[in-house]
Amino acid sequence: MANTPQSKKRARQSEVRFAVNKARRSRIRTYLRKVEEAIASGDAAAAKAALDAAQPELMRGVTKGVLHKNTASRKMSRLSSRVKALNA
């Protein structure tokens, strides 16, 4: 349990950051799920649109410290290749 004023403040800040990061992570997952659903439906145009919408959200997660840069790049690469395969 936090005892000093500074540790109490850090605990409060930690709770706020946790809530913000949780919301951001959830939003990113929603965008990724939309891409997955579009790929599963076989609609290339919808998949491309969903991927274009998901890309900035993923990268924003990187700049905000929610995701590692390589993780976001890997997810984008794998999704991009699957969307590209729909067109072929």
N, C-alpha and C positions, 0 to 999 in steps of 0.2 A: 504494500500500500504506500502511496506517495505521502511523504511527511513534510518536506520542505516546500516553501511556496513555488520554487522553480520546478520541482518535480510534479507538483499539482498542476501547474500550468502546462507542462509538457504532456501530462496525461490528458488534459482537455484538448490540446492541439492534436494529439494522436487520434482521439476519437473523431474529431472533425475530419482529419485527413483520411481516416479509414472510410468514413461515410462517402466522401467525395470520390475516393479511388474506387470504392465498390460500385457506385453509380456509373462511373466512367467505364469500368471493366464490363459491367452489364450491358451498357450501350454498345460497346465494341462487339460483344458476343451476339447481340441482336443483329447487327449489320452482317456479321459473318454467317449467321443462321439464314438470313435472307438470301445470301449468295448461294449457300448450300441448297436451299429449297429451289432456287431458280435453276441450278445445275441439275437437280434431281428431276425437275419437271421437263427438262430438255429444251427449254426456251432460251436460245442463245442471246437474243436481244435483251431479255429481262436479266439474264445472268451478267451480261456486260454492264448494264445499267447498275445493277446491285453491286458489282465489283468496283465500279467507278465511285459509288457512294461510300463503300466500305474503306477504300484506300486512305482518304484523309483522316477518317476516324482512327484507323490503326496507327498512322504516323503521329497523330495528336497524342495517342496513348504513349508513344515513345517519348515525345518531348515532355510530357507530364510525369514520366517516371513510372507509369503503370506497367508497361511492357518493355522488355529489352529490345534493342534495335534489331538484333539478329532474329529474334522470335517473330517480330512483325514482318521482316523481310522474307522469312521462310514461309509464313502464312500467305503473304501476297504472291510469292512465286508459285506456290503449289496451287492456289486458287486460280491464278492467271493461266497456268498451263491447262487446268481442267476446263476453264471457260474457252480457251483457245481450241481445245479438242472438240468442243461442241460444234464449232463452226466447220471443222474438217469433215 
